Amino acid sequence: MTHADSYISMNRQRKSQARPNTKPRKRSNSGNDQTQRDCIVTATIEAAEDLKRKLANRIGAEATTRVRTMASILVNGFKEHTHNRLLIDEAMMNHFGAIITAALLAKARNCCLSAT
């Protein structure tokens, strides 16, 4: 038996005699740590202002940054890096290419279209 063979067989014995890991695994809460970033996109300024007024009681001052018009998104883009969801209100009033471009600019994971 060569030196390499004895080394390999000795390592196999050590691994088989090793005590199994009995510590409980720590689970990461990566999904819970992230803040949920939603952006509501409207077709008109009037609809955006109406939604901002309605959402002011629920999310406060953040309503002004979360509710935007499609034209505002296409011209100015986003300051934040990503959004979890892009909620498009009155989707039938927007061009399909504009919707896709807004979703790509937002780097949205989900895009929800509302055709009311």
N, C-alpha and C positions, 0 to 999 in steps of 0.2 A: 504494500500500500504506500503510495507516495504521500508526501507532505500535504499536498493540496487536497487529496482524498480524505485524509484524516481531519483536516480543518473543516471540510464541508460536512462530514458526518458528525463532528463535535458541535457545529452550529445547529444542525438539525435537532440534536438532543436538547440543546439549550432552549430552543424555541418550543419544543414539545413540553418541557418541564416548566416553562414560564407560566406564571399565574395569569389567568385570564383577567381582562379589564372589567372590574365590577362597578366602576364609577358610573353613575347615570350620565347620560349625554346631556349637554347643555343645548337647548334649542334656541336658535336665533329668532328674534322677533323683528326680522327685517321688514316684514310687511306692515307691522304696527308702528315702527319708528318713523316711517315716512309720513309727512303731512300730505294730505290729499289736496291736490291742486286741480281745480276745475275751472274752466273758462266757458262762459256762456256767450255765444256769438249771435247777434241779431242782424237783420237786414237793414233796419232803419234806425235813425237817431231817436225817434219818438219811442220806439219799442225798447231801446236800451235805457232811456231815462225812466220809463215806466217800471222796468224790471229793477233798476237801481233803487227806486223809491220803495218797491215792495220788499226787496231783500235787505234794506237798511236795518230793519228791526232784527233780522236773523244773524247776519254776518257783519254788520256795522260798516266801518269805513272801508273794509275790503271789497264791498260791493262795487265801488268805483273802478277797481282794478280787475275784477273778475268778469264784469259785463262789458263787452266791446262790440262795436259794429264790424261787419265784414270788411268795409273799406278801411277802417282803422288798422285792422290786422294786416291787410295786404300792403298798406303804405308804410306802417311803422314797425311791423313785426312784433316780437315779444322780447321783453327784458329778461324774464325768467328763462331758464334753460329748457325745462320740460313741463308739460302738464299731463296729469294722469288721464283726464277726460276732457274732450272738447264737445260741448253741448251746443248744437246749432239749431236755433229757433227759426221758424219760418224758412226751412231749408229750400222749399220750392221757389222762393223769391231770389235765391242765389244761383249763380252759375256753378255747374258741377266742378269745373276746373278751379274756381275760387275756393270751393269747399276742400278739395284735395290739397291745394296750396296752403290753406290755413292749417290743415291737419299736419302737413309736413313742417311748416314753420314752428308749430307748437310742439312738435315731436310727441304728439299725443299717443298714448297707448290704446285708448278707446275713443271712438267718434260716434256720437249719438245724434241722429237727425230727427227733427220734429217738424212735421209738415202741417201745421195748424192754419 
